[in-house]
Amino acid sequence: MSTSQLQLFQSAVMQSWNAIVITDADLAAGCCVEIANPAFCAMTGYSLDELRGRPLKMLQGPDTDPAVIDHLRACLREARFFEGTTTNYRKDGSSYIVRWNISPVRDDDGVLTHFISVQQDISEHVRTERENRLLARALDATSDPVLLTDAQARIIFANTAFVEVTGYPASEIRGRTPALFKSGAHDDAFYAGLRSSLASGQDFRATFINRRRDGSLYHAEQSISPICDEAGRITHYVSVSKDISQRVDMEQALRDAATRDKLTGLYNRHRGEQLLEEAAAEARTGGGPLTVIVCDVDHFKQVNDRFGHPAGDRILIEVSGILRQSVRGRDAVIRWGGEEFVIVLDACPQAAAIDLAERIRVRIAAHRDVEVGRVTLSLGLATLAPAESTDELIARADAALYQAKRGGRDRLCVAESRG
Ligand SMILES: Nc1nc2c(ncn2[C@@H]2O[C@H](COP(=O)(O)OP(=O)(O)OP(=O)(O)O)[C@@H](O)[C@H]2O)c(=O)[nH]1
């Protein structure tokens, strides 16, 4: 090696950002320092003069891992490469975490003469990692679901509460987007609002209806916030939510209690009258013809008398089910009282309503209860006339029903159109 190359070598070692120390190979004396570069001196707090001739054991202290040192000794004895991490101590007694390796150095004849060690203070890195782990554990410990995505909305972290609420293991959702939880309950405007809030760096807060892994839905009060870097660029999004399904279910149960009939689950009379009034208002303002069907189980008293009240209840539930299955989703089926039901068909031409009523009659007559067997239904149908009140409409449908009963039951009578 030329003199200039040697000088380069020396400069490189002395200017290296990594701490470099060269010791002799006298194991019995503890391998004493011959050369240490400025980075090593800065890291340990010792000057080269203070280090030279002393074994590096002086850097060890109470938190230095003895297992690492044992392994180091074994490597030095066998002149093998060593790599490890442990806690060392500076001159002022403060500790630092160092990642280091040691390579044996041999002369031209292959005789071991020195060891060279390259070291790096990784205290900051370890501290950040510990902090990150602590933060992740803290997020895991919170009972509210937390989700973290990158700027492209790909999931990078989901806490335990999120995993528990959604039923998705974290490994299954990592890398995917929250579109996975879409239930279809929100319209495009909802998502447009979400996107524009986040794009302008603002939080988006709303009650989401999300889908769990098993397909069931849950309500979550959710707050999504963009996270920006120092330059103001969005790097991540964090979503913190509260599963409010229980509250929503309770509210729904209360609403149901006020609007639904307990036995059949149909609308109760009170809610039914409101719905009928709304449908009439709609029809009067050009919403299309409104027809009501009033129906009543025939000889129902005999069912109760012969088979008992519970059997009668079961018949009412079965009849309700058939009524509900027979109508369109928008039609209201109401338990008007006892064994009497009203079906409100808004925007439904009378001919279609008559077809439907007849279909219902046939279905009920074809149905067989396990104990009671066959029951029949009588039906009266009326279409709202101009300037007619809902009371008058129901009265006309009722009169048609009475006519059906008088005519022999298991039949439909249509009230004559008025006006
Ligand atoms: N099991 C049961 N019976 C009910 C309920 N509500 C009313 N009822 C009974 O329904 C029966 C109605 O009898 P009626 O009004 O005489 O009429 P019906 O026997 O069906 O005779 P028609 O209507 O003329 O064919 C009464 O016995 C009521 O007690 C209920 O919730 N459950």
The ligand as an SDF file (V2000), in Angstrom:
LIG
                    3D

 32 34  0  0  0  0  0  0  0  0999 V2000
 -105.7390  -15.2360   20.5420 N   0  0  0  0  0  0  0  0  0  0  0  0
 -106.0790  -13.9540   20.3870 C   0  0  0  0  0  0  0  0  0  0  0  0
 -107.3510  -13.6340   20.2100 N   0  0  0  0  0  0  0  0  0  0  0  0
 -107.7190  -12.3440   20.0320 C   0  0  0  0  0  0  0  0  0  0  0  0
 -106.7640  -11.3250   20.0500 C   0  0  0  0  0  0  0  0  0  0  0  0
 -107.4010  -10.1490   19.8500 N   0  0  0  0  0  0  0  0  0  0  0  0
 -108.7230  -10.4370   19.7120 C   0  0  0  0  0  0  0  0  0  0  0  0
 -108.9070  -11.7620   19.8220 N   0  0  0  0  0  0  0  0  0  0  0  0
 -110.1430  -12.4890   19.7590 C   0  0  0  0  0  0  0  0  0  0  0  0
 -110.6790  -12.4370   18.4410 O   0  0  0  0  0  0  0  0  0  0  0  0
 -112.0310  -12.8090   18.5300 C   0  0  0  0  0  0  0  0  0  0  0  0
 -112.8270  -11.9900   17.5510 C   0  0  0  0  0  0  0  0  0  0  0  0
 -114.0820  -12.5420   17.4960 O   0  0  0  0  0  0  0  0  0  0  0  0
 -115.2880  -11.9140   16.7340 P   0  0  0  0  0  0  0  0  0  0  0  0
 -115.1180  -10.4080   16.7000 O   0  0  0  0  0  0  0  0  0  0  0  0
 -116.5580  -12.4440   17.3600 O   0  0  0  0  0  0  0  0  0  0  0  0
 -115.1580  -12.3910   15.3010 O   0  0  0  0  0  0  0  0  0  0  0  0
 -114.9410  -13.7960   14.6350 P   0  0  0  0  0  0  0  0  0  0  0  0
 -115.0680  -14.9220   15.5890 O   0  0  0  0  0  0  0  0  0  0  0  0
 -113.6260  -13.7640   13.9190 O   0  0  0  0  0  0  0  0  0  0  0  0
 -116.1010  -13.8860   13.6230 O   0  0  0  0  0  0  0  0  0  0  0  0
 -116.1720  -13.1670   12.2090 P   0  0  0  0  0  0  0  0  0  0  0  0
 -115.2570  -11.9720   12.2180 O   0  0  0  0  0  0  0  0  0  0  0  0
 -117.6220  -12.7630   12.0940 O   0  0  0  0  0  0  0  0  0  0  0  0
 -115.7840  -14.1860   11.1950 O   0  0  0  0  0  0  0  0  0  0  0  0
 -112.4490  -12.5730   19.9780 C   0  0  0  0  0  0  0  0  0  0  0  0
 -112.6760  -13.8260   20.5710 O   0  0  0  0  0  0  0  0  0  0  0  0
 -111.2400  -11.9320   20.6040 C   0  0  0  0  0  0  0  0  0  0  0  0
 -111.0480  -12.3260   21.9480 O   0  0  0  0  0  0  0  0  0  0  0  0
 -105.3840  -11.6990   20.2610 C   0  0  0  0  0  0  0  0  0  0  0  0
 -104.4700  -10.8780   20.3080 O   0  0  0  0  0  0  0  0  0  0  0  0
 -105.1030  -13.0110   20.4220 N   0  0  0  0  0  0  0  0  0  0  0  0
  1  2  1  0
  2  3  2  0
  2 32  1  0
  3  4  1  0
  4  5  2  0
  4  8  1  0
  5  6  1  0
  5 30  1  0
  6  7  2  0
  7  8  1  0
  8  9  1  0
  9 10  1  0
  9 28  1  0
 10 11  1  0
 11 12  1  0
 11 26  1  0
 12 13  1  0
 13 14  1  0
 14 15  2  0
 14 16  1  0
 14 17  1  0
 17 18  1  0
 18 19  2  0
 18 20  1  0
 18 21  1  0
 21 22  1  0
 22 23  2  0
 22 24  1  0
 22 25  1  0
 26 27  1  0
 26 28  1  0
 28 29  1  0
 30 31  2  0
 30 32  1  0
M  END
$$$$
